[in-house]
C-alpha cells in the first residue's frame, strides 16, 4: 500500500477520488464503522486503526450539484466526505 501512496504523492485530488486519511501522530488510519456512535443522534463511529483495511476508504464529493467526479477541488470548496463501506457521510458541523 505504501508503494501506491508514494506513486500518488503530490498529485491533485479531484472530486470522486477515493482517499485514505492517516493520523500523523499515531501513524494510524481513519476508519468508519457501521456502529452507532455514543452521541445517540444517528451518527456512526469513526476511529483510528493501525492497520489498513476496506474500512479506511473514503470518497471526496462536492456539496454543489454542478461539480462532478473528475472536476478539480479548489481551496475553500465545501466537501462531502463519504465513507464507502458504510454508505455514510462525515459531518463537520
C-alpha angles and dihedrals in degrees: 000000000000090000090056090047091052090052090055096042113121095014123124116256114224129199111281093033120136113237139189118210116210124196102227100205096051097029087229131133127244109241136178126222129200089235126113114258120238090250091077095216098115094274123141126229124267120189141153122261127194091214129063117240140149087278092071097063116108131175125219114224134171130246088218122082093215093061114082141184109294095027115124120259113233131203111275093020113145108242135201112211108207123195107220103204097044098037089229135127127230111237120209096187 
